[in-house]
Amino acid sequence: MKVLIRPCADTNRKTVSCPRNIMGNMSDYTAFFRKLGKNEREGCQILFEDSQPQEQLQPAVSALYDGAYRFSKDALRALESSQIYRQRDALSDYGEGEFIFILPDCGQAQQDAVRQGAMQGICRGHARTLGNLPNNYLHTEDLAAYAVSLSGELGISCQVLRERELQEMGCGGILAVSRGNPSQAAMAVLRYQGGGEGDAPLALVGKGLMFDSGGYHLKSIDGMKGMKYDMCGAAGVLEAMELLVRRGVRKNLIAVLALAENVISPEAVKMGDVITTLAGKTVEIYNTDAEGRLALADGITWAQKQGAHLVIDLATLTCSAQAALGDSFTGLFVNDGETCKQWEDAAGKTGEKFWRLPLDPSYHRQLEWSICADFANYAPGKGGGASVAACFLEKFLEEGTKWIHLDMVGPSVIRSETDEMAEGASGVCIHTILAFIEASGAP
């Protein structure tokens, strides 16, 4: 796939006009270009009824890539797990189409906007490809190896903490999740120094459950369908980090990928077990299928130990968020009003949909029933599951830490093909993470 800009139209090429009435609504605007990328795989010329604002060219190009993306079955046939990073472009199929924007002004600013939009679309496509890979091709070590390869190309540091280091550190949350699996837990930590030497880093933390069977609280066949996508938070964080580094954002960043698999064996964690997390807090395991919050708790704690004063976590955490909001909205939890406003402003620029859900002491109290531990990982018989899970994570925030929690179960996967995008992982939230961090108001 190629995206170009030219000053004049070619009368021999198919031409599509971008309607004037969508220019002021970013959701409609990106939907138009996704449909174009999906349905015109051979390419076309694109005309605008009005002059094209430069800031709208980049999301148009990115949306073309979103629509054109397909996961390549043919590339998967020849794939070896150790080659995932090397083969990621082959696994991400955008077709051979050539899309040409007809713009009277084809200066450097417009060329840069096209290039940045393509980069944004391709990075989101890489996250989708990671999500779409079957679990037997992508275990914890495979995604950790991908992170190492990516960091080497980007020229940033990557540290992979494996089970021995996690045990020495006291990461009882993520280790409990992984206890039943011969594929060991890992925490991959990428660091980018784009800001000042003494500036506190901003941390991105991604839930990376490579597969979630539910553990001894085993999911049904319908519930287990699609559980390879339970690592889409980690994939989104990893590719958001790639995009931010390639764009040269002037901030210090840490990306933490909490990687594990939740399956059954005689060693697997059981109902009633008590674990000690990296933060030193004890947790009674009531529900072995409420495992993502355990891995994230250690990831959030580790990020704060590295000096992060603002943490964004991205997770396919609760079906409760999906039940409340459907497949279009990501559940948004924020512990600071100004930070929430900055996030919502960023989302307005990307067209991605978020809905703020409550954090409240009443949800915290629902977790504080254990006679053996500081609190439990689940509130049996209670509603508000997404808020309860978020408040579990909030218990691991240190005083003064600003926090954004994104519960993206609904929009993380396109469950059946639409007129905009192919079925499979969606790469949701990456664009808004980029917009938020690049905004001048973000710490």
C-alpha positions, 0 to 999 in steps of 0.5 A: 500500500502506498499513500501519495499527494499530488497537486492535480488529478489523473482523469484515468484513475478512480476518484472519490470525493470526501464529503464536506459534512464530515469534516467537523466530526473526527469519528465520521471523518476517520470512518470515511477513510477506513471504509475507503481503505477497506473497500478500495484495496486497489487504490483511488484518488481522493478529492476534498470539496473544501481545502484540507486542513493540514492537521486532518491529513495525518488521521486520514492516512492513518485511517486508510491503513486501519481499513486496509489492514488484514492479518496474513494467513499465508505469512503465518504458515511460514512463521516461527516464533523466534521470527515474529518481529522480523516477519511482522510486516509480512503478517500485516497485509495492507494490499498493493493499492495506491491512494493519492490525495489531490492537494494544491499545496504539496509542500513539506508539511503535507509530506510529513503529515502523510509520513506520520499518518502512515507510521501511525497506521502501521504501528497500530497494525503491528499491535493488531497483528500481535493480538491476532497471532494464535497463542501457540505462536506467541507465548510470554517469551515470544512477546518479550523477544519482540520487545527486545528486538524492537528496542534494539531497532529504536535505540532504547533500553529493554530489560526483561525480568523473568521468574527468578528476578520476579521472585527475588523482587517479590512480584507475587501478583504476576507469579500467582497468575503464571503458576500453572503454566510452564511458559514462565511469567515475565515483565518487559520494561522499555525505557526512553529518555526523551525529556530532561535528565531529572524529569519524572517519567510517564509510565505505560503499563499493559496487561499481557495475558497471552491466554486466559483459561480462567484457571480453576474457575474455568471459562465456558467454551463461549467465555474462552473464545478469543482469550488469545486477545487478552494480551492486547493491552501489552501489544497496544502499550508496546506499539504506542511506545514505538510510535512515540519514540519514532516521533521523538516525543520530548518526554521520559517514558517507561513501558511495562508489559506484564506477561503471563498465561492463566491455565490449569495445572496441579501448581496453579493458584487456587481459590482461597490462596493468599499472595503477597504483591510487589507492593507488600500488600496481601491478596486473597484469591477468590476468583482465579479468573480475576487474574489480570488485576494481579499482574497489573498491580505488580506492573503499576507498582514497578512503574512507580518504583522507577519514579513514574508520577503518571501511570496509564494502564491499558487492559482487557480487564472486565466483561463488566465494562463491555456489558455497561458500554458495549463494543464501541466505548472504552471504560475510562477511570481517572483519579485526577480531574485535570488529567481526565480533561486532558485525556478527553481533549485528546480523545476528541482529536482522535475520534476514539470513544471513552466513557468515564466510570466511577472510582469510589470508597464503596467499591474499595470496601467491597474488596475488604472482606478477607480475614486472611489478607489485606483485601481480596481480588473479587467482590462476590455477589456485587455489581459494578465489576469494572469499578471494583476491578479499577478500585483494586488497582487504585489500592496500589497507587502511591500518594501523588501518583496520577493514574488513567485506567483504560478497560477496553474489553469491548472495543479491543476486538472487532468480533465480526467484520464491519464495513470499516475494519477486518475482524480481529484485534483493533489496536484501540487506544493507541491513537489517543495515548499518542495525542495525550502524551504529545499534548503540551498539558500532559506531564 
